[in-house]
Amino acid sequence: MFAAMVPSFDALGCDTRYFHEHIAVDADEHASWMADAVRDVVERHGPESVDAVLCGMADAWVEMLEVPDALWLRAPGPSPVPCNSCAPSPQLD
């Protein structure tokens, strides 16, 4: 996530030291922790829990986009397109 976000925040002139320092953590350690957590949930609650995990991940993605979307709406210049309108979350019925 940080690797995808940092160029936009750099362009805005934000202090992005934290993002730069944590790109490796996000890519490596956090990804492993999340994979382990999902594996643990499925082992404890069975395959029927996969849909709930996927819905939770989709909800978290949409919630994560709320901050950049709000910033885009406040940005000067032409009216930007919010992130969640160009990359909608998957339908998980």
Buried (B, 14 or more C-beta within 10 A) or exposed (E): EBEEBBEBBEEEEEEBEEBEEBBEEBEEEBEEEEEEEBEEBBEEEEEEBEEEBEBEBBEEBBEBBEEBBEBBEEEEEEEBEBBBEEEEBEEEE
